[in-house]
Amino acid sequence: MGAKGRLVVFTVWAILINVPLAYLAANHLVPVPSSTNHSLKTFPAAGPEWKAVHLLAADCGCSLSVARHLQSRGTQDGLAEIVVLIGDAPDLRALLGNTRFEVQSAEPAGVERDYGVVGGPWLLLFRPDGSLAYSGGYAPVRARDGVVFQDVAIWERIRSGQSVAALPAFGCATSEQLRQALDPLHLKYTR
């Protein structure tokens, strides 16, 4: 085979290798959008303290990193924290099982309906009166081990009266509609 033939083989090989890799990597470069029916404005039960809802998706490395962060930092004084595990997430449940976080399970459709969120990890912060103070991500980059998560800093700034722009929520889709849109070939989200 001549130089021209080797170039053709190399080009075909490069395309066959890089297209699937780019396809899978693209899911980590685009933040998860909030649902189009994002109607949640208040926490269902107002009370005397701030509330945080951590929405973590099953089989999601980004959610696993957030769970490790939560386990490491523990709960915060003056902040009632609930971790909602979206889908079947025994690894996340085991990681958070020995913490003081309230851990709940939910199906993706219920999370979209109740919280207006179609992926995780996602952070919601509510004021003591129940009004929504923050809805977004944990860091300006994809959540992974070693990233400085800003959930506590965001809460402290909002609590002191500062405004905070929502960070992008990089992670995994949980709604079937978003999974189909992001992964029509079912390479990442298998059924």
MOMO-V637881 format. One record per run of one state. SS is the DSSP state (h for helix, s for strand, l for the rest). FROM is the first residue (numbers start at 1). TO is the last residue. If there is no record, write none. Layout:
BEGIN
ss = {SS & SS}
from = {FROM & FROM}
to = {TO & TO}
END
This chain:
BEGIN
ss = {l & h & l & s & l & s & l & s & l & h & l & s & l & h & l & s & l & h & l & s & l & s & l & s & l & s & l & h & l & s & l & h & l}
from = {1 & 3 & 27 & 34 & 35 & 42 & 43 & 50 & 58 & 61 & 74 & 79 & 87 & 90 & 97 & 102 & 107 & 108 & 116 & 117 & 118 & 119 & 121 & 122 & 127 & 131 & 137 & 151 & 160 & 172 & 174 & 176 & 183}
to = {2 & 26 & 33 & 34 & 41 & 42 & 49 & 57 & 60 & 73 & 78 & 86 & 89 & 96 & 101 & 106 & 107 & 115 & 116 & 117 & 118 & 120 & 121 & 126 & 130 & 136 & 150 & 159 & 171 & 173 & 175 & 182 & 191}
END
